Amino acid sequence: MKIAQVSAYDFAYPGGVNSHISCLEQHLTQMGHQVKILAPFTKGRAPLPPNVLPLGGSIPYPSGGSIARCSPSPFLSKSVKAVLEREHFDIIHVHEPLTPMLPLTVLYCSEAPNVGTFHAYHTKPRGYRLFRPILKQLFARLDALTAVSRPAMEFVAQVFPGEYTIIPNGIELEHFSPQVAPIPELLDGKMNILFVSRLEKRKGLDYLLGAYPQIKKQLPQVRLIVVGPGTRLRRRYEAIVEKGKLQDVYFVGYVSYDDLPRYYRSAHVFCAPATGHESFGIVLLEAMAVARPIVASNIPGYAGVVSHGVEGLLVPPKNEMALAQALITLLRDESLRLEMGARGRAKAEDFSWIHVAKKVMDVYSDVLNRKSKGARSAQPQMSSISG
């Protein structure tokens, strides 16, 4: 089968949706299919990955407390048509299909069956409502609807109801494994709280830094490790650490995909204090796969991955006291940490990319079968003539 994976977001920049697409492309290829990725791509920002067909550049704009980089050009039709006519895809899988402009253009130009996956979650679908008269025509061109989580499905279904299949994000279980080697320097007797994320306000590091003095007061041997890219907010957070005279807070910055599991492995507890707008929480899954217990905000996207009291503890968002107490509880109880970590690893196995890719293939097969049956039933039937 020849498959197109279409990204709304600039593939020269790392991000959750692009990571999802890359992993899906790899596993579909391993299953014997031909896969190409169609995406905006800023030249010179990063090496062009294999199998990526670049279509336009991008501009940054604020979205749900983050920065999205999408193609702004309304003049992509000619380039998109040329790619689709040359490649002859059997199926086109569009991620965030109602996001400007590349996904919309692909849906407008596509003559192949189209599958849409919705990743985002916000509190109110203002954009969908505002542009519904235009978007509903392109939404109707989707032959199958999927979402990465129930919150993501409920978000889009407020404006575009339909029959959605929930297929979650996946995890590379061999890469994120309890057997990976930890970071030697972090095995010095201190207890490590790990935070992993791009440094954005909605990720809640402000509240973890606010809770940290309470934790440090009761557990002097604790250390906070902050992993993730970001420049402007990093300076602000470093200023908070300096002003508050917080000890043992380390900003690691960007960590490669190869090294990331080692940081999870070196942690005693993983903390995700995001304030909202999370549809899934892939970092939770990464920590669970490495058998680490979790303290996270009780927001819809996280509560769909972690069960309170099972793989970790969920606390009200923006509540520093509750965050501190949950972290202290786990840091003081090694047996509870081990139990929750083991249950997290077992749960993560249900999210293996092998399983996720098979579920996606089931959707493709169903669409193609329905299209094939529809084409056969539309053919005129030959009537017998006797006499």
C-alpha positions in Angstrom: 0.0 0.0 0.0 1.3 3.5 -0.8 0.4 5.9 2.1 0.8 9.6 2.5 1.1 11.0 6.1 0.3 14.8 6.1 1.5 17.1 8.9 0.1 20.5 9.6 3.3 21.4 11.3 6.8 22.4 10.1 8.8 19.2 10.1 12.0 21.1 10.7 10.9 21.6 14.3 10.3 18.8 16.9 6.9 18.4 18.3 4.4 15.8 19.5 2.4 15.5 16.2 5.5 15.3 14.1 7.0 12.7 16.4 3.8 10.7 16.2 3.9 10.9 12.4 7.6 9.8 12.3 7.0 6.8 14.5 3.9 5.8 12.5 5.9 6.1 9.2 8.6 3.9 10.5 6.3 1.1 11.7 4.1 1.2 8.5 7.3 0.9 6.5 8.5 -2.0 8.6 5.1 -3.6 7.8 6.0 -3.5 4.1 4.2 -0.3 3.0 5.5 2.7 1.1 5.1 5.8 3.1 5.8 9.5 2.3 5.4 12.4 4.7 4.0 15.7 3.3 4.8 18.6 5.5 5.9 22.3 5.7 9.6 22.4 6.0 11.9 25.4 6.8 15.0 25.0 4.7 18.3 25.2 6.6 16.7 24.7 10.0 17.4 20.9 10.0 18.4 18.2 7.6 15.5 17.0 5.5 14.5 13.6 6.8 14.2 10.7 4.4 10.7 10.2 3.0 9.7 13.8 3.7 8.3 15.7 0.8 8.6 19.4 1.7 5.6 21.7 0.8 6.2 25.3 1.7 7.6 27.0 4.8 5.9 28.1 8.0 5.2 30.9 10.3 4.9 30.7 14.1 1.7 31.6 15.8 0.4 31.2 19.4 -1.9 28.2 19.9 -3.3 26.9 23.2 -0.4 28.3 25.2 2.2 26.9 22.8 3.7 28.0 19.5 2.6 26.2 16.3 4.4 26.5 13.0 2.1 26.0 10.1 2.1 26.9 6.4 0.4 30.3 5.8 0.3 30.1 2.1 -3.1 29.8 0.3 -1.2 29.0 -3.0 -0.1 25.4 -2.3 -2.6 23.8 -4.7 -0.3 23.6 -7.7 2.5 21.9 -5.7 0.1 19.6 -3.8 -1.6 18.5 -7.0 1.8 17.8 -8.6 2.8 15.6 -5.7 -0.5 13.7 -5.5 -0.5 13.1 -9.3 3.1 11.8 -9.2 2.8 9.6 -6.2 -0.6 8.0 -6.7 -1.3 7.3 -3.0 -3.7 4.6 -2.1 -4.7 6.4 1.1 -4.0 9.8 2.5 -3.7 10.2 6.3 -4.1 13.9 7.3 -3.0 14.9 10.9 -4.9 17.9 12.3 -6.9 18.0 9.0 -8.7 21.3 9.7 -5.5 23.2 10.4 -4.3 25.7 7.7 -3.0 25.5 5.2 -1.4 22.3 4.0 -3.9 19.8 5.4 -6.8 21.8 4.0 -5.1 22.0 0.6 -4.5 18.3 0.5 -8.1 17.5 1.3 -9.2 19.9 -1.4 -7.0 18.3 -4.0 -7.1 14.7 -2.9 -8.9 12.1 -5.1 -7.8 9.2 -2.8 -9.5 8.0 0.4 -8.7 10.4 3.3 -8.3 9.5 7.0 -8.1 12.3 9.5 -6.5 12.2 13.0 -7.2 14.9 15.5 -4.5 15.5 18.1 -5.4 18.8 19.8 -7.4 19.6 22.9 -8.4 23.1 24.1 -11.3 24.3 26.3 -13.3 26.0 23.6 -13.2 25.3 19.8 -13.4 28.9 18.8 -11.5 28.5 15.5 -13.6 25.6 14.4 -16.8 27.5 15.1 -15.6 30.7 13.4 -14.6 28.9 10.2 -17.2 26.1 10.3 -19.0 27.3 7.1 -15.7 26.8 5.1 -14.3 23.8 7.1 -17.4 21.6 6.9 -17.0 21.1 3.2 -13.4 19.8 3.7 -14.4 17.8 6.8 -16.9 16.0 4.6 -14.1 14.7 2.5 -12.7 12.6 5.4 -13.6 9.0 4.9 -12.6 8.0 8.5 -12.2 10.0 11.7 -9.7 9.2 14.5 -8.5 11.0 17.6 -5.6 10.3 19.9 -7.7 10.5 23.1 -11.2 11.1 24.3 -10.5 14.7 25.2 -9.2 15.3 21.6 -12.3 13.6 20.2 -14.8 15.6 22.4 -13.0 18.8 21.5 -13.5 18.5 17.7 -16.9 16.8 18.0 -18.4 19.9 19.6 -18.4 21.4 16.1 -17.8 18.5 13.8 -19.7 15.4 15.2 -19.1 12.1 13.6 -18.0 8.5 14.3 -14.5 8.7 15.7 -12.1 5.9 16.5 -9.7 6.6 19.4 -6.2 5.4 18.5 -3.7 6.7 21.1 -0.2 7.9 20.7 2.4 5.1 20.8 5.6 4.4 22.7 8.8 2.6 21.6 9.0 0.1 24.5 12.5 -1.1 23.6 13.8 2.5 23.6 12.0 3.6 26.7 12.9 0.6 28.9 13.7 0.1 32.6 16.9 -1.6 31.4 18.5 1.5 29.9 21.6 2.9 31.7 21.0 5.9 34.0 23.1 9.0 34.1 26.0 8.2 36.4 26.3 11.8 37.8 22.7 11.6 39.0 23.3 8.5 41.1 25.0 10.3 44.0 22.5 9.6 46.8 20.1 12.5 46.0 16.5 11.9 45.2 15.6 13.1 41.7 12.4 14.8 40.6 12.3 14.9 36.8 10.4 17.4 34.6 10.5 16.9 30.8 8.9 19.4 28.4 9.4 22.4 26.2 9.6 25.4 28.5 6.2 26.8 27.9 3.9 28.5 30.5 1.1 25.9 30.1 3.5 23.1 31.2 3.4 24.4 34.8 7.0 24.6 35.8 6.1 27.7 37.7 4.1 25.6 40.1 6.7 23.0 40.5 9.3 25.6 41.4 6.7 27.1 43.8 6.2 23.7 45.4 9.9 22.8 45.5 10.9 24.8 48.7 8.3 22.8 50.7 9.7 19.6 49.4 13.3 20.6 50.0 12.5 21.6 53.6 11.3 18.1 54.4 13.6 16.2 52.1 17.0 18.0 52.0 18.5 15.4 49.6 16.0 16.1 46.9 17.0 17.5 43.5 15.0 18.9 40.6 16.1 18.1 37.0 14.5 20.2 34.2 14.9 18.7 30.7 13.6 20.5 27.6 14.3 23.2 25.1 13.4 26.9 25.7 15.4 30.1 25.9 13.1 33.0 27.0 11.3 31.2 29.8 14.4 29.4 30.9 15.9 32.7 31.8 12.8 33.6 33.7 12.8 30.2 35.6 16.5 30.5 36.3 15.8 34.0 37.8 13.1 32.4 40.0 15.6 29.8 41.2 18.3 32.5 41.9 15.9 34.9 43.7 14.5 32.1 45.8 17.9 30.7 46.6 16.7 27.3 45.5 19.3 24.6 45.8 19.9 21.6 43.6 17.8 22.8 40.6 19.4 21.9 37.3 18.4 23.0 33.8 19.7 20.5 31.4 18.2 22.0 28.2 17.5 20.0 25.1 18.2 16.2 25.3 18.5 13.9 22.3 16.0 11.2 21.8 18.7 8.6 22.5 19.6 10.1 25.9 16.1 10.9 27.0 15.3 7.5 28.5 18.4 7.7 30.6 17.0 10.7 32.4 13.8 9.0 33.1 15.8 6.0 34.4 17.7 8.3 36.7 14.6 9.8 38.3 12.8 8.7 41.4 9.6 10.5 40.5 8.5 12.1 37.2 6.4 15.3 37.6 4.1 16.8 35.0 2.3 19.9 36.5 0.7 21.1 33.2 -2.2 23.5 33.6 -4.3 22.3 30.7 -4.6 22.0 26.9 -3.0 18.6 26.9 -4.9 16.0 24.8 -2.7 13.0 25.8 0.6 13.5 27.6 3.3 11.5 25.8 5.8 12.3 28.5 3.6 10.4 31.0 3.8 7.3 28.7 7.6 7.7 28.4 8.0 7.8 32.2 5.6 4.8 32.7 7.5 2.8 30.1 10.7 3.3 32.1 8.8 2.2 35.2 8.8 5.5 36.9 5.9 6.7 39.2 4.2 9.9 38.3 2.8 13.0 39.9 0.7 15.0 37.4 -2.0 17.5 37.2 -5.6 16.1 37.2 -6.5 17.4 33.7 -8.5 15.5 31.1 -5.6 14.6 28.8 -3.5 13.3 31.7 -6.3 11.5 33.6 -6.8 9.4 30.4 -3.3 8.0 30.7 -2.6 7.8 34.4 -5.1 6.4 37.0 -4.8 8.1 40.4 -3.3 5.8 43.0 -2.4 3.2 40.3 0.5 4.4 38.2 0.9 7.7 40.0 -0.8 10.5 41.9 -3.0 13.2 40.2 -3.4 16.6 41.9 -5.5 19.7 41.1 -3.7 21.9 38.6 -2.0 25.1 39.8 -2.1 23.8 43.4 1.5 24.0 44.8 0.6 22.6 48.2 -1.0 19.5 46.7 1.8 19.1 44.3 4.4 19.3 47.0 2.5 16.8 49.3 2.1 14.2 46.5 5.8 14.4 45.6 6.8 14.1 49.3 4.5 11.1 49.7 6.2 9.2 46.8 9.7 10.2 47.6 9.3 8.9 51.2 7.8 5.6 50.1 10.1 3.4 48.0 7.8 0.4 47.9 5.0 2.6 46.6 7.3 4.1 44.0 8.3 0.6 42.8 4.7 -0.7 42.8 3.4 2.3 40.8 6.4 2.1 38.4 5.7 -1.6 37.7 2.1 -0.9 37.0 3.0 1.9 34.8 5.3 -0.3 32.7 2.6 -2.9 32.3 0.1 -0.3 31.2 2.6 1.2 28.8 2.8 -2.1 26.9 -0.7 -1.5 25.7 0.5 1.6 23.9 3.3 -0.1 21.9 3.8 1.4 18.5 3.4 -2.1 17.0 -0.2 -2.3 18.4 -1.0 1.3 17.5 0.3 0.9 13.9 -1.9 -2.2 13.5 -5.0 -0.3 14.7 -4.2 2.5 12.1 -3.9 -0.2 9.4 -7.3 -1.6 10.4 -8.8 1.9 9.8 -7.1 2.1 6.3 -8.3 -1.4 5.4 -11.9 -0.6 6.4 -11.9 2.6 4.4 -10.5 0.9 1.3 -13.0 -2.0 1.6 -15.9 0.4 1.9 -14.7 2.4 -1.1 -14.2 -0.8 -3.1 -17.7 -2.0 -2.3 -19.2 1.4 -3.1 -17.4 1.4 -6.5 -18.7 -2.0 -7.3 -22.3 -1.2 -6.3 -22.2 2.0 -8.4 -21.3 0.0 -11.6 -24.3 -0.6 -14.0 -25.5 -4.2 -13.9 -25.7 -6.2 -17.1 -29.3 -7.5 -17.7 -29.8 -10.8 -19.4 -31.6 -10.7 -22.8 -33.4 -13.8 -24.0 -35.5 -14.6 -27.1 
